[in-house]
Amino acid sequence: MKNLLETIHNRLNLNQNNLLTIDLFDEFLKENGIAISDTRIKPLRTYIKNATEFISLQPKMDALYTGTNEQFVQRLLEKQLIIPEFSFFRDHITEISKEVQSNCNGKVADYIPELKNIDPNQFAVSICTVDGQVFNFGDHETDFCLQSTAKPINYAIALESQGETYVHKHIGREPSGKRFNEVTLNDQGLPHNPLINAGGMMCCALIEPESSSSLRLDTITKVWQQLTRRKPLVYDSAVYKSEKLTAHRNYALAHLMKEVEAFPTDTDLEETVDLYIKTCSLKVNTANLASAAAVIANGGICPFTHKHIFSNTTIKDCLTMMSFCGMYDFSGEFAFKVGIPAKSGVSGAVMLIIPNLMGITIWSPNLDSFGNSVRGVEFAHKLTERFNFHNFDSLIGNCPKINPRIRKKVSKVKETID
Ligand code: GLU
């Protein structure tokens, strides 16, 4: 491999004195969507930052940036990241975000009293590609609760620990055609799918049922910490308490499932509902959620750490469910028009997954009559009108939409599940 600094010197537009300055390097990172805090380039960046003179190209220097992911930097320098013209892409996303921001229709969810207090004007969009290129627009540092965007992850954790056959002995795989919290089960007396409330509670019942409730929450939280690289990641106790006090429908559903013996024997109903509400109350921002979405888009592997958080078969199952059950009773229309696996939650969060390319999250609390974020849905429509991201756009010859990606040549490093 060529000396990294030599390549940087060759690729970057250095200043008139042929100096590689930290400002130039940071500008280059920004242009490519790489955060300056990205651990893959951190030692190299620190080295460049601390160098006061022209950086000589001595191979010995390599030791000074040990810990840098050289393979990644080489690809970055060679414009081999999945979105090579990232600033072009970012400009389009900014334009769509601004258009969508002017839509003030809808209203915030009020059946969970604490959610009524949210400022409906807040709006954020975050992107994270499978190569860890990031972009944030708007209130991306403001926390909100996951609500139903927790469900695909609870489903994935249940699949990892219990296997598909066992999980689907307890949960169906069909859209329900009913509201997400309707007190109803399928003909077999099971939740219709893992992404509505009954299925969400069932997934919670299947996660480490033999452990204490605090350990089970700990397991779920640790997965979210890996997905988001955010620590600590905690639940919002005000939202949790507020939902717990008013969760009559969820209790009704859980009692119905208990009565018809849908749960595995020995399931503690109270603990299950409590764990479910806590996972819905976990706090993230759009940047965190986009990072989690990028892991899903990347087949279960974190783009930044290369850790294998979920197996690719788990992700395949999860994406399949998201493709037809993720957007409440609008899922069919969404699959038809937008064609991207997605999940929304009543906090106004929407998570979009473009497999092998990127995760996108939108947060805006005003909801439509289905319970989806109004701006989130509009954003998704505008996105796939402009880019060839619909699942089946590849079938359209001479598709007039923009294709911002390049085919990935480098095989991914796979590590064992930790
Ligand atoms: N915690 C909410 C409930 O159980 C989640 C609903 C949602 O976001 O779809 O009603």
Boltz pocket constraint, residues with backbone or C-beta under 6 A from the ligand:
constraints:
  - pocket:
      binder: B
      contacts: [[A, 146], [A, 147], [A, 148], [A, 149], [A, 180], [A, 181], [A, 195], [A, 197], [A, 243], [A, 250], [A, 276], [A, 277], [A, 280], [A, 344], [A, 345], [A, 346], [A, 347]]
      max_distance: 6.0
